[in-house]
Amino acid sequence: MADGEKIRILIVDDIADTRDNLAKLIGFEPDMEVAGTADGGQAAVNMAKKERPHVILMDINMPDMDGITATEIISNTVPESPIIMMSVQGEQDYLRRSMLAGAREFLVKPFSADELINAIRHVHELEKVKRARYAAAVPAAASPANPLAAAPAARDTGRIITFFSPKGGVGRTTIATNLAVALHQSTQKPVVLVDGSLPFGDIAVILNMSPKAKTIADLVGSFDNTDSDVLESVLVSHSTGIKVLLAPPTPESAELITGANVKHVLELLRERYAYIVHEPQERARLHGDRGEARLRRREAAARREP
């Protein structure tokens, strides 16, 4: 995409009013334009191959070919056109299936104009970064004058900064949050804040983030297939410029996430972020279940004593 070129968007939805409303919202943005519309999955596949849009808005439920099937086909045939899935269902299974099919973002209907436009800009910027990194990774052809041109350059990886504390209530979350913001402001490099206190995370509260925001729990069931693009779709942008990976909304959903899952996520984040500020679970809470079990055993033993 050349400088000054508008973001070209393909709208896919079987409801005409929805297509019209989305087109109107996009029309208000001076740097965006509608590349075309389609009323079904097969039409979307055909138009994506023809128009090569910068972003595709895809409804998940359509009569002839559903959005997940169309997304999978387009992701394989037109990978340079990232897809934003739209659905009235917000369940994790729909998100998981969409991400596995290749969608970069997931919007639950009804969504606001700001949510739509921010999602479009987000996935478009991700695609630009992806292309730039790919171009930089592909070496120039080797020649007698430049015999080392074909040697790939070493890839930089991000630095993980972890805050540990033997107990809670010492301001660890506040320090981690402030550090993440300060790092981004002072270096102008990409920074992500990871709330690793899975059952009791409160970074969302400190940063005043929406209770409907995506969290690491949205990756449950698909960790083995999660790549950088899928992970990026559950990160939340904050007004300070940092990205945030929020803790699960409930302790029950946190129980489904293992240490290996968190390790995999941190390794993926190192590929895209200069700094990963990680607040892990407190040791006292991490071993809380075992502590409670020991207490129950002691109480039972005391009751058995004469």
C-alpha positions in Angstrom: 0.0 0.0 0.0 1.5 3.3 -1.1 1.6 6.4 1.1 -1.7 8.2 0.7 -3.6 5.2 -0.6 -6.9 4.5 1.1 -7.6 1.3 3.0 -9.8 -0.7 0.7 -12.4 -2.8 2.5 -14.6 -5.7 1.3 -17.9 -6.0 3.2 -19.4 -9.5 3.4 -22.9 -10.0 4.9 -26.1 -11.6 3.7 -28.2 -8.8 5.1 -28.4 -5.8 2.8 -29.1 -3.3 5.5 -26.0 -4.4 7.4 -23.8 -4.0 4.3 -25.2 -0.5 3.7 -24.7 0.6 7.4 -21.1 -0.7 7.4 -20.4 1.1 4.1 -21.8 4.4 5.5 -19.6 4.1 8.6 -16.5 3.4 6.5 -17.5 6.3 4.2 -17.0 8.8 7.1 -13.3 7.9 7.3 -11.2 9.9 4.8 -8.5 7.2 4.5 -10.9 4.3 3.9 -13.1 3.2 1.0 -15.4 0.2 0.2 -13.7 -2.0 -2.4 -16.9 -4.0 -2.8 -19.7 -5.9 -1.1 -20.7 -9.6 -1.2 -23.9 -11.3 0.1 -22.3 -14.7 0.8 -19.2 -16.7 1.4 -18.6 -17.9 -2.2 -19.1 -14.4 -3.6 -16.6 -13.2 -1.0 -14.0 -15.7 -2.1 -14.4 -14.7 -5.7 -14.3 -10.9 -5.0 -11.3 -11.2 -2.7 -9.3 -12.9 -5.4 -10.3 -10.2 -7.9 -10.1 -7.1 -5.8 -7.3 -8.0 -3.3 -8.8 -5.7 -0.6 -6.7 -4.5 2.3 -9.2 -5.7 4.9 -12.3 -7.9 4.7 -15.3 -7.7 7.1 -16.8 -11.2 7.2 -20.2 -12.2 8.7 -19.9 -15.6 10.3 -23.4 -17.0 9.5 -24.5 -16.9 5.8 -26.7 -19.3 3.9 -24.6 -20.5 1.0 -21.1 -20.7 2.5 -20.5 -19.7 6.1 -17.9 -17.1 7.1 -15.6 -19.6 8.7 -15.3 -21.6 5.5 -14.9 -18.5 3.4 -12.2 -17.2 5.8 -10.2 -20.4 5.6 -10.3 -20.3 1.8 -9.4 -16.7 1.5 -6.6 -17.0 4.2 -5.0 -19.6 2.0 -5.5 -18.0 -1.4 -5.4 -14.3 -0.6 -3.3 -14.2 2.6 -2.5 -10.5 2.2 -6.2 -9.6 2.9 -6.7 -9.9 6.6 -10.2 -10.8 7.8 -12.3 -9.4 10.6 -15.1 -11.8 11.6 -18.4 -10.4 12.7 -21.0 -12.4 14.7 -24.0 -12.0 17.0 -22.6 -14.9 19.0 -19.7 -14.0 21.3 -19.0 -17.4 22.7 -15.4 -18.6 22.9 -16.0 -21.4 20.5 -17.0 -19.0 17.7 -13.9 -16.9 18.4 -11.6 -20.1 18.5 -13.0 -21.4 15.2 -12.7 -18.0 13.6 -9.1 -17.6 14.7 -8.2 -21.1 13.5 -9.7 -20.4 10.1 -7.4 -17.4 9.8 -9.4 -14.4 11.0 -7.3 -11.6 12.6 -10.1 -9.9 14.7 -13.5 -10.8 16.0 -16.3 -8.2 16.5 -19.5 -9.1 18.4 -22.7 -7.5 16.9 -23.8 -4.9 17.7 -20.6 -3.0 17.8 -19.9 0.7 17.8 -18.4 2.8 15.0 -15.3 3.3 17.0 -14.9 -0.5 17.6 -15.3 -1.1 13.8 -12.8 1.6 12.7 -10.3 0.7 15.4 -10.4 -3.0 14.4 -9.9 -2.1 10.7 -6.9 0.1 11.4 -5.5 -2.6 13.8 -5.5 -5.5 11.4 -4.3 -3.3 8.6 -1.4 -2.1 10.6 -0.6 -5.7 11.6 -0.5 -6.7 7.9 1.8 -3.8 7.0 4.2 -4.8 9.8 4.0 -8.4 8.7 4.8 -7.5 5.1 7.7 -5.2 6.1 9.2 -8.0 8.3 8.8 -10.5 5.5 10.5 -8.2 3.0 13.4 -7.5 5.4 13.8 -11.3 6.1 14.0 -12.1 2.4 17.7 -11.5 1.5 18.9 -10.0 -1.7 20.2 -12.4 -4.3 23.8 -13.4 -3.8 26.4 -12.3 -6.3 30.2 -12.4 -6.7 30.2 -8.8 -5.4 28.0 -9.6 -2.5 28.4 -13.3 -1.6 26.9 -13.0 1.8 23.7 -11.4 0.7 21.8 -14.7 1.0 22.6 -15.1 4.7 19.6 -14.3 6.8 20.1 -11.7 9.5 19.7 -12.6 13.1 16.3 -11.8 14.5 15.9 -9.6 17.5 13.6 -10.8 20.2 11.9 -8.9 22.9 13.0 -8.6 26.5 10.8 -10.1 29.2 10.6 -8.1 32.5 9.0 -10.0 35.3 7.9 -8.7 38.7 7.9 -11.2 41.6 6.8 -10.7 45.1 6.5 -13.2 48.0 3.2 -11.6 49.1 0.5 -9.4 47.8 -0.4 -5.8 48.6 3.0 -4.3 47.9 2.1 -2.4 44.8 3.5 -4.9 42.3 0.7 -4.4 39.8 1.0 -0.6 39.9 4.7 -0.7 39.4 4.4 -3.2 36.4 1.8 -1.0 34.8 3.7 2.2 35.2 6.9 0.6 33.9 5.1 -0.6 30.8 3.7 2.8 30.0 7.1 4.5 30.8 9.0 2.1 28.5 6.7 2.8 25.6 6.8 6.6 26.1 10.6 6.8 26.5 11.6 4.3 23.8 8.7 4.6 21.4 9.0 0.8 20.9 6.2 -1.7 21.1 5.4 -2.7 24.7 2.9 -5.3 26.0 1.8 -5.7 29.6 0.8 -9.3 30.5 -1.5 -9.9 33.5 -0.2 -13.3 34.6 -2.1 -13.4 37.8 -4.6 -15.7 36.2 -7.4 -16.2 38.8 -7.1 -12.7 40.4 -5.8 -10.3 37.7 -6.7 -6.6 38.3 -4.8 -4.8 35.6 -8.0 -4.3 33.7 -9.4 -2.4 36.6 -6.3 -0.3 37.0 -6.3 0.7 33.4 -10.1 1.1 33.3 -10.6 -1.4 30.5 -13.9 -2.7 29.3 -15.2 -5.8 31.1 -16.1 -7.2 27.7 -12.5 -7.0 26.5 -10.8 -10.1 25.2 -8.5 -12.0 27.6 -6.0 -14.9 27.5 -9.0 -17.2 28.2 -10.2 -16.6 24.7 -7.3 -18.8 23.5 -8.4 -21.8 25.6 -8.8 -24.8 23.4 -6.5 -23.5 20.7 -3.1 -22.8 22.4 -1.4 -25.5 20.3 -2.5 -23.7 17.1 -1.9 -20.2 18.4 0.5 -18.1 16.4 1.5 -14.4 16.6 -1.4 -13.3 14.5 -4.0 -15.2 16.6 -2.4 -13.9 19.8 -2.5 -10.4 18.6 -6.2 -10.6 18.1 -6.8 -11.0 21.9 -4.5 -8.2 22.9 -6.2 -5.0 24.0 -5.0 -1.5 23.0 -4.7 1.1 25.7 -4.8 4.9 25.3 -1.2 5.1 26.5 0.0 3.2 23.4 0.7 -0.1 25.1 -1.0 -3.4 24.4 -2.4 -5.5 27.3 -3.0 -9.3 27.6 -5.6 -9.4 30.3 -6.2 -12.2 32.9 -9.3 -14.4 32.6 -12.5 -12.9 33.9 -13.2 -15.8 36.3 -11.1 -18.2 38.4 -12.9 -21.1 36.7 -11.6 -20.1 33.2 -8.2 -19.5 34.7 -8.0 -23.2 35.8 -8.0 -24.1 32.1 -4.7 -22.3 31.4 -1.4 -24.1 32.2 2.1 -22.8 32.8 3.1 -24.2 29.4 0.4 -22.2 27.8 1.7 -19.0 29.4 5.3 -19.8 28.4 4.2 -20.3 24.8 2.4 -17.0 24.8 5.4 -15.1 26.2 7.6 -16.7 23.5 5.2 -15.5 20.8 5.1 -12.0 22.2 8.9 -11.7 22.0 8.6 -12.0 18.2 6.7 -8.7 18.0 7.3 -6.6 21.1 10.5 -5.0 22.3 9.4 -5.2 25.9 7.1 -7.7 27.6 6.2 -6.6 31.1 4.9 -9.7 32.9 3.2 -9.8 36.3 3.0 -13.5 37.2 0.8 -15.1 39.8 1.9 -14.6 43.4 3.6 -17.6 44.9 1.2 -17.6 47.8 -1.8 -17.8 45.5 0.0 -20.1 43.1 0.3 -22.7 45.9 -2.9 -21.7 47.6 -4.7 -24.9 46.7 -2.0 -27.0 48.2 -2.0 -24.8 51.3 -5.7 -25.3 51.7 -5.4 -29.0 51.3 -2.7 -29.2 54.0 -5.0 -27.2 56.3 -7.9 -29.5 55.7 -5.7 -32.5 56.4 -4.6 -31.0 59.7 -8.2 -30.2 60.7 -9.2 -33.8 59.9 -6.3 -35.2 62.0 -7.2 -32.9 64.9 -10.8 -34.2 64.8 -9.6 -37.8 65.0 -7.4 -37.2 68.1 -9.0 -38.4 71.4 
